[in-house]
Amino acid sequence: MRKIIFFTLFLSVFSFANASLEDNSIIEALEEDAKVLKTDFDLKSFNSCQDMEDVMSSYIKEYWKNNK
């Protein structure tokens, strides 16, 4: 009977010890690799939908040509 009680107490202490541990390795790795980008860009506006389609078509053709 004592063995069962001690075993139960041991398991409960062990389970609480494991529950309190946290794995922060992913968060720490992300914080180390984080970089602040200092890129300034402006969004382009179009006068018509056709203008946008022309620019997008040209972009897609150039992209496809360079990245087959």
C-alpha positions in Angstrom: 0.0 0.0 0.0 2.9 2.4 0.8 4.4 1.7 -2.6 1.2 2.8 -4.3 1.0 6.0 -2.3 4.6 6.9 -2.9 4.3 6.1 -6.6 1.2 8.3 -6.9 2.9 11.1 -5.1 6.0 10.7 -7.3 4.0 10.8 -10.5 2.1 13.9 -9.3 5.3 15.8 -8.4 6.9 14.7 -11.7 3.9 15.9 -13.7 3.8 19.3 -12.0 7.5 19.7 -12.6 7.1 19.0 -16.4 4.1 21.3 -16.7 6.0 24.3 -15.3 8.8 24.1 -18.0 8.3 26.2 -21.1 10.1 25.8 -24.4 11.0 29.4 -25.5 13.6 28.3 -28.1 11.4 29.2 -31.1 10.6 32.7 -29.7 14.2 33.3 -28.8 15.3 32.2 -32.3 12.8 34.5 -33.9 13.8 37.5 -31.8 17.5 36.9 -32.7 16.7 36.8 -36.5 14.3 39.8 -36.5 15.6 42.7 -38.6 14.2 46.1 -39.0 13.8 46.9 -42.6 14.4 50.5 -43.6 12.7 50.3 -47.0 10.6 53.1 -48.1 8.2 52.5 -51.0 5.3 54.3 -52.6 2.2 52.6 -53.8 1.3 53.4 -57.4 -2.1 54.7 -58.3 -3.7 54.3 -61.7 -6.1 56.5 -63.6 -8.0 53.5 -65.0 -8.3 49.8 -64.7 -6.7 49.4 -68.2 -3.6 51.2 -67.0 -3.4 48.8 -64.1 -3.8 45.8 -66.3 -1.1 47.0 -68.7 1.4 47.5 -65.8 0.5 44.1 -64.3 0.8 42.4 -67.6 4.2 43.9 -68.2 5.3 42.9 -64.7 4.1 39.3 -65.1 5.9 39.0 -68.5 9.2 40.3 -67.0 8.9 38.2 -64.0 8.2 35.1 -66.0 11.1 35.9 -68.4 13.5 36.3 -65.4 12.3 33.4 -63.2 11.4 30.4 -65.4 
